[in-house]
Amino acid sequence: MSSDPSKTSGQFHSAKGTTKESLGNVFGSTNLQQKGKTEHAAGEAEYNAARAQGYAEGTGDRVTGKKDQVVGAVTGDRSQEASGNVRQDKGEAKQEVNRSMF
């Protein structure tokens, strides 16, 4: 696994682990069962870490967007205000995609 968590990689390893565990059950291999359980758990952990990271990034975008929106409104800079609104919306969307974890 890479240093940054990935939803795709996490799901892959989770499914791969489940498959190994199932094959271990079919063939009576406790070693394969255990390896499968371990890989499945690692995949789930990576997936959840990626979701948490995405949620945190969304929070950062929302805060920065709100700041830019307010500063733009106060100073009369409509471009900055619009840019802040877009970034805030982007952050909300990113949080929503990763929300079911929280």
DRENDOPA-6468 format. One record per residue (C-alpha): residue number from 0; residue in three letters; x, y, z. Coordinates in steps of 0.1 Angstrom, whole numbers. Layout:
<nodes>
<n=NUM	res=ALA	X=X	Y=Y	Z=Z>
...
</nodes>
This chain:
<nodes>
<n=0	res=MET	X=0	Y=0	Z=0>
<n=1	res=SER	X=12	Y=35	Z=-7>
<n=2	res=SER	X=18	Y=62	Z=19>
<n=3	res=ASP	X=-14	Y=80	Z=12>
<n=4	res=PRO	X=-46	Y=60	Z=18>
<n=5	res=SER	X=-67	Y=52	Z=-12>
<n=6	res=LYS	X=-103	Y=41	Z=-13>
<n=7	res=THR	X=-97	Y=21	Z=-44>
<n=8	res=SER	X=-67	Y=3	Z=-30>
<n=9	res=GLY	X=-85	Y=-3	Z=3>
<n=10	res=GLN	X=-116	Y=-18	Z=-15>
<n=11	res=PHE	X=-93	Y=-40	Z=-36>
<n=12	res=HIS	X=-74	Y=-54	Z=-6>
<n=13	res=SER	X=-106	Y=-59	Z=13>
<n=14	res=ALA	X=-121	Y=-79	Z=-15>
<n=15	res=LYS	X=-89	Y=-98	Z=-21>
<n=16	res=GLY	X=-87	Y=-107	Z=16>
<n=17	res=THR	X=-123	Y=-119	Z=17>
<n=18	res=THR	X=-116	Y=-141	Z=-14>
<n=19	res=LYS	X=-85	Y=-156	Z=3>
<n=20	res=GLU	X=-105	Y=-162	Z=35>
<n=21	res=SER	X=-132	Y=-179	Z=15>
<n=22	res=LEU	X=-107	Y=-201	Z=-3>
<n=23	res=GLY	X=-91	Y=-210	Z=30>
<n=24	res=ASN	X=-125	Y=-221	Z=43>
<n=25	res=VAL	X=-132	Y=-242	Z=11>
<n=26	res=PHE	X=-98	Y=-259	Z=12>
<n=27	res=GLY	X=-95	Y=-261	Z=50>
<n=28	res=SER	X=-64	Y=-239	Z=51>
<n=29	res=THR	X=-63	Y=-220	Z=83>
<n=30	res=ASN	X=-31	Y=-202	Z=71>
<n=31	res=LEU	X=-50	Y=-189	Z=40>
<n=32	res=GLN	X=-80	Y=-180	Z=62>
<n=33	res=GLN	X=-58	Y=-159	Z=85>
<n=34	res=LYS	X=-40	Y=-142	Z=57>
<n=35	res=GLY	X=-73	Y=-133	Z=42>
<n=36	res=LYS	X=-87	Y=-119	Z=74>
<n=37	res=THR	X=-56	Y=-98	Z=79>
<n=38	res=GLU	X=-56	Y=-84	Z=43>
<n=39	res=HIS	X=-94	Y=-77	Z=46>
<n=40	res=ALA	X=-89	Y=-58	Z=78>
<n=41	res=ALA	X=-59	Y=-38	Z=63>
<n=42	res=GLY	X=-80	Y=-30	Z=33>
<n=43	res=GLU	X=-109	Y=-18	Z=54>
<n=44	res=ALA	X=-86	Y=3	Z=75>
<n=45	res=GLU	X=-70	Y=19	Z=44>
<n=46	res=TYR	X=-105	Y=27	Z=29>
<n=47	res=ASN	X=-117	Y=43	Z=62>
<n=48	res=ALA	X=-84	Y=63	Z=64>
<n=49	res=ALA	X=-89	Y=76	Z=29>
<n=50	res=ARG	X=-125	Y=86	Z=37>
<n=51	res=ALA	X=-113	Y=105	Z=69>
<n=52	res=GLN	X=-86	Y=122	Z=49>
<n=53	res=GLY	X=-112	Y=133	Z=22>
<n=54	res=TYR	X=-135	Y=146	Z=49>
<n=55	res=ALA	X=-107	Y=166	Z=65>
<n=56	res=GLU	X=-97	Y=181	Z=31>
<n=57	res=GLY	X=-133	Y=190	Z=25>
<n=58	res=THR	X=-134	Y=208	Z=59>
<n=59	res=GLY	X=-103	Y=228	Z=49>
<n=60	res=ASP	X=-118	Y=238	Z=16>
<n=61	res=ARG	X=-150	Y=249	Z=33>
<n=62	res=VAL	X=-132	Y=270	Z=59>
<n=63	res=THR	X=-109	Y=286	Z=33>
<n=64	res=GLY	X=-138	Y=292	Z=9>
<n=65	res=LYS	X=-159	Y=308	Z=36>
<n=66	res=LYS	X=-129	Y=331	Z=45>
<n=67	res=ASP	X=-124	Y=341	Z=9>
<n=68	res=GLN	X=-162	Y=347	Z=4>
<n=69	res=VAL	X=-164	Y=369	Z=35>
<n=70	res=VAL	X=-132	Y=389	Z=27>
<n=71	res=GLY	X=-144	Y=393	Z=-9>
<n=72	res=ALA	X=-179	Y=405	Z=3>
<n=73	res=VAL	X=-164	Y=430	Z=28>
<n=74	res=THR	X=-138	Y=444	Z=4>
<n=75	res=GLY	X=-162	Y=444	Z=-26>
<n=76	res=ASP	X=-140	Y=420	Z=-45>
<n=77	res=ARG	X=-167	Y=400	Z=-63>
<n=78	res=SER	X=-141	Y=377	Z=-79>
<n=79	res=GLN	X=-127	Y=366	Z=-46>
<n=80	res=GLU	X=-162	Y=363	Z=-32>
<n=81	res=ALA	X=-173	Y=340	Z=-61>
<n=82	res=SER	X=-141	Y=320	Z=-58>
<n=83	res=GLY	X=-147	Y=315	Z=-21>
<n=84	res=ASN	X=-183	Y=303	Z=-28>
<n=85	res=VAL	X=-170	Y=278	Z=-53>
<n=86	res=ARG	X=-143	Y=265	Z=-29>
<n=87	res=GLN	X=-168	Y=263	Z=-1>
<n=88	res=ASP	X=-192	Y=243	Z=-23>
<n=89	res=LYS	X=-163	Y=220	Z=-33>
<n=90	res=GLY	X=-155	Y=214	Z=3>
<n=91	res=GLU	X=-192	Y=206	Z=11>
<n=92	res=ALA	X=-193	Y=181	Z=-17>
<n=93	res=LYS	X=-161	Y=164	Z=-6>
<n=94	res=GLN	X=-174	Y=161	Z=29>
<n=95	res=GLU	X=-207	Y=147	Z=17>
<n=96	res=VAL	X=-189	Y=120	Z=-3>
<n=97	res=ASN	X=-170	Y=109	Z=28>
<n=98	res=ARG	X=-197	Y=117	Z=54>
<n=99	res=SER	X=-213	Y=83	Z=61>
<n=100	res=MET	X=-182	Y=75	Z=82>
<n=101	res=PHE	X=-191	Y=102	Z=108>
</nodes>
